[in-house]
Amino acid sequence: MSTHADTHEHHHEPGLQHQFEDMKQQEESVSIGMWMFLVQEIMFFGGLFTAYLVFRSKYPMAFAAGSNHLDVVMGFVNTLVLIVSSLTMALTVYYAQKGNRNMQVILILLTMFFGTVFLGIKAVEYTDKYNHGVVPVTGLNRVVKAPSGSGESNLEFEQTYAGLSSSEPAKPASGEHEYVNPKGEFQWHEFELIEHTVKEQEENPSAHLLTDNEKIAYFSNDKFDQNKFRDKVRIFFFIYFVMTGLHALHMIVGLGLMTWLLWKAWKNTFSAEYYMPVEMSGLYWHFVDIVWIFLFPLLYLLGRHFIHS
């Protein structure tokens, strides 16, 4: 009779799935599965980081120009938001282990709030890139037609490399480029820094201001070619949108996990005996946060010193 009772109790451990013998085996299996998933995610993002590093080493000036166009303040705020969300996620695991239902619910809601704030700021950044015509895919930028019978436009002007944040409205000034883009093509008109660097390189050939690849890639018939430089800046924005877009997609998946956890926590599912889903979801959330910790300096910070050169 005692054996029957033990078996009956064994099959009714909280959260134990029928394919596992006991909770220890289930926890080990789930943990191994999650770490294998995270390893393949690291390999996936590792390929993107490698592509970034290869192209940046070939065209550092073009990548610096693109990086300086990004809004570092928004990137920094998003970094802080994700760091705080990692804290709330870690506390969620702690209170799940303690079986504190109310704190679990509150902290999951806070984690979801911070994740939503991150995506909201990223949407603002993407909208800014759309308005300034730096989305690297033709047709995905804001279409602006030139006024008929006039070469002037009363719409916003494309900002120059005057040190303005890309999120600020561009102001018309003498010599600035009017934003006219009837086909929604990739636009780039910030050549002041690179032209100054090219001039210095020509005056001092022994200086290493441009890489060997740049000395070829930016020139046509030994003269600086704005179109060729624009193409290299476009590579930066391709990588920017792919990496940040995939990261945002992972964040959306994370919010889906948080929604499921919220429902389970509300039902008081998790306790000291069963909290593995919270812990595994936390690992995923921390991974997404760590990826951004690498994306922020690579995309937003490297090359910003050129603005003061």
C-alpha positions as CSV (number, residue, x, y, z in Angstrom):
1,M,0.0,0.0,0.0
2,S,2.8,2.4,0.8
3,T,4.4,1.7,-2.6
4,H,1.1,2.6,-4.3
5,A,0.8,5.8,-2.3
6,D,4.4,6.8,-3.1
7,T,3.8,6.1,-6.8
8,H,0.5,8.1,-6.7
9,E,2.4,11.0,-5.0
10,H,5.2,10.7,-7.5
11,H,3.0,11.3,-10.4
12,H,1.4,14.3,-8.8
13,E,4.5,16.4,-8.1
14,P,3.8,20.0,-9.1
15,G,4.8,20.6,-12.7
16,L,6.2,17.1,-13.4
17,Q,5.6,16.0,-17.0
18,H,4.7,12.4,-17.7
19,Q,7.9,11.7,-19.8
20,F,10.2,12.3,-16.8
21,E,10.8,10.1,-13.8
22,D,11.2,12.8,-11.3
23,M,11.6,16.6,-10.9
24,K,15.4,16.4,-10.9
25,Q,15.5,14.7,-14.3
26,Q,13.0,17.2,-15.7
27,E,15.0,20.1,-14.4
28,E,18.3,18.8,-15.8
29,S,16.7,18.1,-19.2
30,V,15.1,21.5,-19.4
31,S,18.3,23.2,-18.3
32,I,20.4,21.4,-20.9
33,G,17.9,22.1,-23.6
34,M,17.8,25.9,-22.8
35,W,21.6,26.1,-22.8
36,M,21.9,24.3,-26.1
37,F,19.4,26.8,-27.5
38,L,21.3,29.7,-26.2
39,V,24.6,28.3,-27.6
40,Q,23.1,28.2,-31.1
41,E,21.8,31.7,-30.6
42,I,25.3,32.8,-29.7
43,M,26.6,31.2,-32.9
44,F,23.8,33.0,-34.9
45,F,24.5,36.4,-33.5
46,G,28.3,35.7,-33.6
47,G,28.0,35.5,-37.4
48,L,26.4,38.9,-37.5
49,F,29.1,40.4,-35.2
50,T,31.8,38.8,-37.4
51,A,30.3,40.5,-40.5
52,Y,30.2,43.8,-38.7
53,L,33.8,43.5,-37.6
54,V,35.0,42.5,-41.0
55,F,33.3,45.4,-42.8
56,R,34.2,47.9,-40.1
57,S,37.9,47.0,-40.4
58,K,37.7,47.5,-44.1
59,Y,35.7,50.8,-44.1
60,P,36.2,52.5,-40.6
61,M,35.4,56.0,-41.8
62,A,32.2,55.0,-43.5
63,F,31.1,53.0,-40.4
64,A,32.1,55.9,-38.1
65,A,29.9,58.3,-40.2
66,G,27.0,55.9,-39.9
67,S,27.5,55.4,-36.2
68,N,27.6,59.2,-35.6
69,H,24.2,59.5,-37.3
70,L,22.7,57.3,-34.6
71,D,21.1,58.8,-31.5
72,V,23.5,57.8,-28.7
73,V,21.2,59.1,-26.0
74,M,18.4,56.8,-27.1
75,G,20.8,53.9,-27.3
76,F,22.1,54.7,-23.8
77,V,18.6,55.0,-22.3
78,N,17.6,51.6,-23.9
79,T,20.8,50.1,-22.3
80,L,19.7,51.3,-18.9
81,V,16.2,50.0,-19.5
82,L,17.4,46.5,-20.3
83,I,19.8,46.4,-17.3
84,V,16.9,47.3,-15.0
85,S,14.7,44.7,-16.7
86,S,17.4,42.1,-16.0
87,L,17.2,43.0,-12.3
88,T,13.4,42.7,-12.2
89,M,13.7,39.3,-14.0
90,A,16.2,38.0,-11.5
91,L,14.0,39.1,-8.7
92,T,11.1,37.3,-10.3
93,V,13.0,34.1,-10.2
94,Y,13.9,34.8,-6.5
95,Y,10.2,35.3,-5.5
96,A,9.1,32.3,-7.6
97,Q,11.5,30.2,-5.4
98,K,9.9,31.8,-2.3
99,G,6.4,31.1,-3.7
100,N,5.4,34.8,-3.3
101,R,2.7,35.2,-5.9
102,N,2.1,38.9,-5.6
103,M,5.7,39.9,-6.0
104,Q,6.0,37.5,-9.0
105,V,3.1,39.2,-10.7
106,I,4.4,42.7,-10.0
107,L,8.0,42.0,-11.1
108,I,6.8,40.2,-14.3
109,L,4.7,43.3,-15.1
110,L,7.7,45.6,-14.5
111,T,9.9,43.4,-16.8
112,M,7.2,43.6,-19.5
113,F,7.0,47.3,-19.0
114,F,10.7,47.8,-19.5
115,G,10.7,45.5,-22.5
116,T,7.9,47.5,-24.1
117,V,9.7,50.8,-23.4
118,F,12.8,49.4,-25.2
119,L,10.7,48.5,-28.2
120,G,9.0,51.9,-28.1
121,I,12.3,53.8,-28.2
122,K,13.6,51.5,-31.0
123,A,10.4,52.3,-33.0
124,V,11.1,56.0,-32.5
125,E,14.7,55.5,-33.8
126,Y,13.5,53.5,-36.8
127,T,11.0,56.2,-37.6
128,D,13.8,58.8,-37.5
129,K,15.8,56.7,-40.0
130,Y,12.8,56.4,-42.2
131,N,12.3,60.2,-42.2
132,H,16.0,60.9,-42.9
133,G,16.2,58.4,-45.7
134,V,18.8,56.1,-44.3
135,V,16.9,52.8,-44.5
136,P,19.2,50.9,-46.8
137,V,16.3,49.3,-48.9
138,T,15.0,51.4,-51.8
139,G,11.4,52.3,-51.3
140,L,11.3,52.0,-47.6
141,N,12.2,55.6,-46.9
142,R,9.9,58.6,-46.7
143,V,8.9,59.7,-50.2
144,V,9.4,63.5,-50.6
145,K,8.8,65.0,-54.0
146,A,10.3,68.3,-55.0
147,P,7.7,71.2,-55.4
148,S,6.6,71.6,-59.0
149,G,8.1,74.6,-60.7
150,S,10.6,75.2,-57.9
151,G,13.8,73.8,-56.6
152,E,12.9,74.6,-53.1
153,S,11.0,72.6,-50.5
154,N,9.3,73.7,-47.3
155,L,9.8,70.2,-45.8
156,E,12.5,69.3,-43.4
157,F,16.1,69.5,-44.5
158,E,18.6,66.8,-44.4
159,Q,20.9,67.5,-41.5
160,T,24.7,67.8,-42.1
161,Y,27.6,66.6,-40.0
162,A,27.4,69.7,-37.8
163,G,27.2,67.5,-34.7
164,L,23.4,67.5,-34.5
165,S,21.7,64.5,-33.0
166,S,19.8,62.6,-35.7
167,S,16.7,62.7,-33.6
168,E,16.5,66.5,-33.7
169,P,14.7,68.2,-36.5
170,A,17.1,69.4,-39.2
171,K,17.2,73.1,-39.6
172,P,17.6,74.9,-42.9
173,A,20.9,76.7,-43.4
174,S,23.0,78.0,-46.2
175,G,24.5,75.1,-48.1
176,E,22.5,72.3,-46.5
177,H,20.9,69.7,-48.7
178,E,17.2,69.8,-49.1
179,Y,15.5,66.5,-48.4
180,V,14.0,65.5,-51.7
181,N,13.5,61.7,-52.2
182,P,10.8,60.9,-54.8
183,K,11.7,57.2,-55.0
184,G,12.4,56.5,-51.3
185,E,16.0,55.7,-52.0
186,F,18.9,55.6,-49.5
187,Q,20.1,59.1,-48.9
188,W,23.5,60.3,-47.5
189,H,24.9,63.8,-47.8
190,E,27.3,64.0,-44.9
191,F,30.7,64.2,-46.5
192,E,32.5,66.9,-44.6
193,L,34.5,64.6,-42.3
194,I,35.6,62.1,-45.0
195,E,36.5,64.8,-47.5
196,H,38.6,66.5,-44.9
197,T,40.3,63.2,-44.1
198,V,40.9,62.5,-47.8
199,K,42.5,66.0,-48.2
200,E,44.8,65.3,-45.2
201,Q,45.8,61.9,-46.6
202,E,46.7,63.4,-50.0
203,E,48.7,66.1,-48.3
204,N,50.5,63.6,-46.2
205,P,50.7,60.3,-48.1
206,S,52.8,58.6,-45.3
207,A,50.0,59.1,-42.8
208,H,47.6,56.1,-42.2
209,L,44.3,58.1,-42.1
210,L,42.6,55.7,-44.5
211,T,43.0,52.0,-44.7
212,D,44.3,50.3,-47.9
213,N,40.7,49.2,-48.7
214,E,39.4,52.8,-48.2
215,K,42.1,54.2,-50.6
216,I,40.5,52.1,-53.3
217,A,36.8,51.8,-52.3
218,Y,36.1,55.6,-51.9
219,F,37.7,56.7,-55.2
220,S,37.0,56.7,-58.9
221,N,39.9,57.7,-61.3
222,D,41.9,58.8,-58.2
223,K,39.2,61.2,-57.1
224,F,37.0,60.9,-54.1
225,D,33.6,59.6,-55.2
226,Q,30.6,60.5,-52.9
227,N,28.5,57.7,-54.4
228,K,31.1,55.0,-53.5
229,F,31.4,56.4,-50.0
230,R,27.6,56.4,-49.7
231,D,27.5,52.7,-50.7
232,K,29.8,51.9,-47.8
233,V,27.7,53.8,-45.3
234,R,24.8,51.9,-46.6
235,I,26.5,48.7,-45.6
236,F,26.6,50.0,-42.1
237,F,22.9,50.7,-42.0
238,F,22.2,47.2,-43.5
239,I,24.0,45.7,-40.6
240,Y,22.4,48.1,-38.1
241,F,18.9,47.2,-39.2
242,V,19.5,43.4,-39.4
243,M,21.2,43.2,-36.0
244,T,18.8,45.5,-34.1
245,G,15.8,44.2,-35.9
246,L,16.6,40.6,-35.0
247,H,17.3,41.7,-31.4
248,A,13.9,43.4,-31.3
249,L,12.3,40.2,-32.6
250,H,13.9,38.3,-29.8
251,M,12.6,40.9,-27.4
252,I,9.0,40.4,-28.7
253,V,9.4,36.7,-28.2
254,G,10.6,37.4,-24.6
255,L,7.5,39.5,-24.0
256,G,5.4,36.6,-25.2
257,L,7.2,34.4,-22.6
258,M,6.5,37.0,-20.0
259,T,2.8,37.0,-20.8
260,W,2.7,33.3,-20.3
261,L,4.6,33.5,-17.1
262,L,2.3,36.2,-15.8
263,W,-0.7,34.0,-16.4
264,K,1.0,31.0,-14.6
265,A,2.2,33.2,-11.8
266,W,-1.3,34.7,-11.4
267,K,-2.6,31.1,-10.9
268,N,0.1,30.7,-8.2
269,T,1.8,27.9,-10.2
270,F,5.4,28.4,-9.0
271,S,6.9,27.5,-5.7
272,A,10.1,26.3,-4.1
273,E,9.5,22.9,-5.6
274,Y,8.6,24.1,-9.1
275,Y,10.0,27.3,-10.6
276,M,12.0,26.0,-13.6
277,P,9.9,27.8,-16.2
278,V,10.6,31.1,-14.5
279,E,14.4,30.4,-14.3
280,M,14.6,29.3,-18.0
281,S,12.6,32.3,-19.2
282,G,15.0,34.4,-17.1
283,L,18.0,32.9,-18.9
284,Y,16.5,33.8,-22.3
285,W,15.7,37.4,-21.1
286,H,19.2,37.9,-19.8
287,F,20.7,36.6,-23.1
288,V,18.7,39.1,-25.1
289,D,19.9,41.9,-22.7
290,I,23.5,40.8,-23.0
291,V,23.3,40.9,-26.8
292,W,22.2,44.5,-26.6
293,I,25.1,45.3,-24.2
294,F,27.4,44.3,-27.2
295,L,25.3,46.0,-29.9
296,F,25.2,49.4,-28.1
297,P,29.0,50.1,-28.1
298,L,29.6,48.5,-31.5
299,L,26.9,50.4,-33.3
300,Y,26.5,53.6,-31.3
301,L,29.9,54.4,-29.8
302,L,32.8,53.1,-31.9
303,G,33.9,55.9,-34.2
304,R,32.3,58.8,-32.3
305,H,35.7,60.2,-31.5
306,F,35.9,61.2,-35.2
307,I,33.3,63.9,-34.6
308,H,35.9,65.7,-32.4
309,S,38.8,65.2,-34.8
